[in-house]
Amino acid sequence: MEKTISTKLMFSDYLRIWFKWFLDPVGNFLNQIGLTPNAMTLLGLAGNTVGAYFLAQGDLFKGGLFVLLMTPIDALDGTMARLRGESSDFGAFVDSVSDRYAELIILGGLLYHFLMRGDTLGGILTFGAAAVSVLVSYVKARAEALQFEAKLGILTRVERYLVLAPLLVVDQPLWAVGIIAVLANITALQRIWHVRVQGHARMKQTQEKRS
């Protein structure tokens, strides 16, 4: 069974291209001082956990700032692995799993903040944002396991961070989780539809081969 290949780049791919002039020198420096790509991945997870702590305490500015500062780490670990010539499936797996942990920890801290304030709407929107964020990633992973491609969408992980962090810094958490809850759900539906189209095309090809 052949995998459907797409040459369409995601927003995160464009960011890596646009900021290659910055990422490569910094990644090379980090490699030279002995840091590994996986260490950078875990550092990003630790930084986001600190950010989640501040969010849980109600300090949205510090929490949002930590989340904002940790966002480039995701690009740096991949850059470091490429420069070292050590890109691997396991490294990509660790990176992906750490990303899921980080996102849920951040939204968990925010959920705690809303619950302690008795903000029911904020709690519901945060839960919705967390649920559909996981769903977006699951749809992609499940599609790829079935040899489909599902990288597209209006609000992938990078865009979610770019929505979340700045709005937390300016003390607009409801807008942040509300936008994510709505647009990430649309993203999941976009991916489901995209896989449906590929599935029908594959079925048609199979039937033509048999006829």
Buried (B, 14 or more C-beta within 10 A) or exposed (E): EEEBEBEEEBBBEEBBEEBEEEBBEBBEEBBEEEBBBBEBBBBBBBBBBBBBBBBBBEBBEBBBBBBBBBBBBBBBBBBBBBBEEEEEEEBBEBBBEBBBEBBBBBBBBBBBBBBEEEBEEBBBBBBBBBBBBBBBBEBBEBBBEBEBBBBBBEBBBBBBBBBBBBBBBEEBBBBBBBBBBBBBBBBBBBBBEBBEEBBEEBEEEEEEEEE
